[in-house]
Each structure stands twice: as structure tokens, then as C-alpha cells.
Amino acid sequence: MTHLRCRATTRLLAAALASGRLRPRAAGFASLAVVVAGIAALFVGLSSEQGKVVLLDGGHATIELIDARQAALIDQIEVGKRVASPVRIALRAEDSSALASGLERAGAERLSELVETLWGDRNVRLLAPGGMQLTLFTPL
């Protein structure tokens, strides 16, 4: 199932890349969020009553390992309710709203309107045809 989700998401992102609406090198940042049980054994970059986050920064990409409480908080901020599966892909875009509209035309379902987050981004959450959730963000 995950393989099918990734293929559908890859096709959707490939269409955005081909159209020029998404330019990862120009934007220079991508993020993969994975919900992890037992995160306490890892180095924690941020820990609070709202959850734990570990950021593994690779320059142009970051892997975020987050616990269920942090995932719920992010969902609440971005969508207004808990919706994410264990894996969500976040992509930086020059204009997250415009890119979301283009991906909707290509078959994605919008899960939220444009929101300004506590961490200083304009985010839009989408569901790709294969079931993978995408967060498109533009730094303020």
C-alpha cells in the first residue's frame, strides 16, 4: 500500500515539477515527517507537554521524527483536526497556495485552507491520489 501511495505521490509531484510550479532547488528545502513510537530513546531537539521532535538536518532536506502528540498538534494547526497518517511529506514552495491549486487540478484533495503557522510559514495540507499527505509551506 505504501508503495502505491508513493508512486501516486511521485506522479503528482512530477507533474508539478514539469509545470514549473514546484522547483525544489530554487526553494531549497523538503521535509519528511514520520510519527515514531518510543522516541524518548533518541536525542530530542524539542520536548514539551505538546510533544517531542527530532530534526535531522541534511542541508536541503530535513527528516522530522515526531511523537503522536506533536503530530496531533501539527495537524490541529494545519488542518484543525487529527488527519495525518504516520508519514507526511512537506515541501517548501514559493507560493504554497498557488501550488496547492495546481495540485488540486492534478487530482489532489485539499484538506485545509491556507494557514499561518506558529513557526512562521503559510501552509496548505493536501491528500495526494494515492493517500500520501502533503504539506506545502512558504516561509513568511
TORKOL-4160 file (C-alpha; in steps of 0.2 Angstrom, whole numbers, padded with zeros to 4 digits, m for minus):
140
<pt num="1" X="0000" Y="0000" Z="0000"/>
<pt num="2" X="0014" Y="0012" Z="0005"/>
<pt num="3" X="0022" Y="0008" Z="m0012"/>
<pt num="4" X="0006" Y="0013" Z="m0022"/>
<pt num="5" X="0005" Y="0029" Z="m0011"/>
<pt num="6" X="0022" Y="0034" Z="m0015"/>
<pt num="7" X="0020" Y="0031" Z="m0034"/>
<pt num="8" X="0004" Y="0041" Z="m0035"/>
<pt num="9" X="0013" Y="0055" Z="m0025"/>
<pt num="10" X="0028" Y="0054" Z="m0036"/>
<pt num="11" X="0017" Y="0056" Z="m0051"/>
<pt num="12" X="0008" Y="0071" Z="m0044"/>
<pt num="13" X="0024" Y="0079" Z="m0039"/>
<pt num="14" X="0032" Y="0075" Z="m0056"/>
<pt num="15" X="0018" Y="0085" Z="m0064"/>
<pt num="16" X="0021" Y="0100" Z="m0053"/>
<pt num="17" X="0039" Y="0099" Z="m0056"/>
<pt num="18" X="0036" Y="0098" Z="m0075"/>
<pt num="19" X="0024" Y="0113" Z="m0075"/>
<pt num="20" X="0037" Y="0123" Z="m0066"/>
<pt num="21" X="0025" Y="0126" Z="m0051"/>
<pt num="22" X="0037" Y="0117" Z="m0039"/>
<pt num="23" X="0056" Y="0120" Z="m0040"/>
<pt num="24" X="0065" Y="0111" Z="m0026"/>
<pt num="25" X="0082" Y="0118" Z="m0030"/>
<pt num="26" X="0075" Y="0135" Z="m0030"/>
<pt num="27" X="0065" Y="0133" Z="m0014"/>
<pt num="28" X="0080" Y="0123" Z="m0007"/>
<pt num="29" X="0070" Y="0113" Z="0006"/>
<pt num="30" X="0060" Y="0097" Z="0009"/>
<pt num="31" X="0054" Y="0088" Z="0024"/>
<pt num="32" X="0048" Y="0071" Z="0028"/>
<pt num="33" X="0038" Y="0069" Z="0044"/>
<pt num="34" X="0037" Y="0052" Z="0052"/>
<pt num="35" X="0027" Y="0048" Z="0068"/>
<pt num="36" X="0038" Y="0037" Z="0079"/>
<pt num="37" X="0033" Y="0027" Z="0095"/>
<pt num="38" X="0047" Y="0026" Z="0108"/>
<pt num="39" X="0055" Y="0042" Z="0103"/>
<pt num="40" X="0061" Y="0045" Z="0120"/>
<pt num="41" X="0077" Y="0035" Z="0117"/>
<pt num="42" X="0083" Y="0047" Z="0104"/>
<pt num="43" X="0091" Y="0064" Z="0105"/>
<pt num="44" X="0076" Y="0076" Z="0107"/>
<pt num="45" X="0078" Y="0093" Z="0098"/>
<pt num="46" X="0062" Y="0100" Z="0106"/>
<pt num="47" X="0052" Y="0092" Z="0120"/>
<pt num="48" X="0037" Y="0099" Z="0129"/>
<pt num="49" X="0020" Y="0094" Z="0135"/>
<pt num="50" X="0014" Y="0096" Z="0117"/>
<pt num="51" X="0026" Y="0083" Z="0111"/>
<pt num="52" X="0044" Y="0079" Z="0105"/>
<pt num="53" X="0053" Y="0082" Z="0089"/>
<pt num="54" X="0070" Y="0077" Z="0082"/>
<pt num="55" X="0076" Y="0086" Z="0067"/>
<pt num="56" X="0089" Y="0078" Z="0057"/>
<pt num="57" X="0095" Y="0092" Z="0045"/>
<pt num="58" X="0104" Y="0087" Z="0029"/>
<pt num="59" X="0106" Y="0105" Z="0022"/>
<pt num="60" X="0092" Y="0104" Z="0008"/>
<pt num="61" X="0082" Y="0092" Z="0017"/>
<pt num="62" X="0076" Y="0088" Z="0035"/>
<pt num="63" X="0069" Y="0072" Z="0042"/>
<pt num="64" X="0057" Y="0076" Z="0057"/>
<pt num="65" X="0054" Y="0062" Z="0069"/>
<pt num="66" X="0039" Y="0067" Z="0079"/>
<pt num="67" X="0029" Y="0058" Z="0093"/>
<pt num="68" X="0010" Y="0056" Z="0092"/>
<pt num="69" X="0006" Y="0072" Z="0102"/>
<pt num="70" X="0017" Y="0083" Z="0091"/>
<pt num="71" X="0009" Y="0075" Z="0076"/>
<pt num="72" X="m0008" Y="0079" Z="0083"/>
<pt num="73" X="m0003" Y="0097" Z="0087"/>
<pt num="74" X="0004" Y="0100" Z="0069"/>
<pt num="75" X="m0012" Y="0093" Z="0062"/>
<pt num="76" X="m0023" Y="0104" Z="0073"/>
<pt num="77" X="m0013" Y="0119" Z="0067"/>
<pt num="78" X="m0013" Y="0115" Z="0049"/>
<pt num="79" X="m0030" Y="0106" Z="0047"/>
<pt num="80" X="m0040" Y="0109" Z="0063"/>
<pt num="81" X="m0041" Y="0091" Z="0067"/>
<pt num="82" X="m0031" Y="0075" Z="0068"/>
<pt num="83" X="m0029" Y="0068" Z="0050"/>
<pt num="84" X="m0011" Y="0063" Z="0046"/>
<pt num="85" X="m0005" Y="0045" Z="0043"/>
<pt num="86" X="0012" Y="0040" Z="0050"/>
<pt num="87" X="0021" Y="0048" Z="0035"/>
<pt num="88" X="0018" Y="0065" Z="0028"/>
<pt num="89" X="0029" Y="0075" Z="0016"/>
<pt num="90" X="0032" Y="0093" Z="0017"/>
<pt num="91" X="0038" Y="0104" Z="0003"/>
<pt num="92" X="0044" Y="0122" Z="0003"/>
<pt num="93" X="0036" Y="0132" Z="m0012"/>
<pt num="94" X="0037" Y="0150" Z="m0017"/>
<pt num="95" X="0018" Y="0151" Z="m0017"/>
<pt num="96" X="0010" Y="0136" Z="m0007"/>
<pt num="97" X="m0007" Y="0142" Z="m0011"/>
<pt num="98" X="m0004" Y="0143" Z="m0030"/>
<pt num="99" X="0005" Y="0126" Z="m0030"/>
<pt num="100" X="m0010" Y="0118" Z="m0020"/>
<pt num="101" X="m0022" Y="0124" Z="m0033"/>
<pt num="102" X="m0011" Y="0117" Z="m0046"/>
<pt num="103" X="m0010" Y="0100" Z="m0037"/>
<pt num="104" X="m0029" Y="0100" Z="m0034"/>
<pt num="105" X="m0031" Y="0102" Z="m0053"/>
<pt num="106" X="m0020" Y="0087" Z="m0055"/>
<pt num="107" X="m0030" Y="0076" Z="m0043"/>
<pt num="108" X="m0025" Y="0080" Z="m0025"/>
<pt num="109" X="m0038" Y="0084" Z="m0012"/>
<pt num="110" X="m0036" Y="0100" Z="m0001"/>
<pt num="111" X="m0038" Y="0096" Z="0017"/>
<pt num="112" X="m0036" Y="0114" Z="0023"/>
<pt num="113" X="m0036" Y="0131" Z="0018"/>
<pt num="114" X="m0020" Y="0142" Z="0019"/>
<pt num="115" X="m0015" Y="0144" Z="0037"/>
<pt num="116" X="m0001" Y="0154" Z="0045"/>
<pt num="117" X="0008" Y="0143" Z="0057"/>
<pt num="118" X="0016" Y="0147" Z="0074"/>
<pt num="119" X="0033" Y="0143" Z="0066"/>
<pt num="120" X="0031" Y="0157" Z="0053"/>
<pt num="121" X="0025" Y="0148" Z="0037"/>
<pt num="122" X="0010" Y="0148" Z="0026"/>
<pt num="123" X="0004" Y="0130" Z="0025"/>
<pt num="124" X="m0008" Y="0121" Z="0015"/>
<pt num="125" X="m0012" Y="0102" Z="0018"/>
<pt num="126" X="m0017" Y="0091" Z="0003"/>
<pt num="127" X="m0020" Y="0072" Z="0001"/>
<pt num="128" X="m0012" Y="0065" Z="m0015"/>
<pt num="129" X="m0022" Y="0052" Z="m0025"/>
<pt num="130" X="m0013" Y="0038" Z="m0018"/>
<pt num="131" X="m0016" Y="0043" Z="0000"/>
<pt num="132" X="0000" Y="0052" Z="0005"/>
<pt num="133" X="m0002" Y="0068" Z="0014"/>
<pt num="134" X="0007" Y="0083" Z="0008"/>
<pt num="135" X="0011" Y="0100" Z="0017"/>
<pt num="136" X="0015" Y="0114" Z="0006"/>
<pt num="137" X="0024" Y="0128" Z="0015"/>
<pt num="138" X="0030" Y="0146" Z="0011"/>
<pt num="139" X="0041" Y="0155" Z="0024"/>
<pt num="140" X="0034" Y="0172" Z="0029"/>
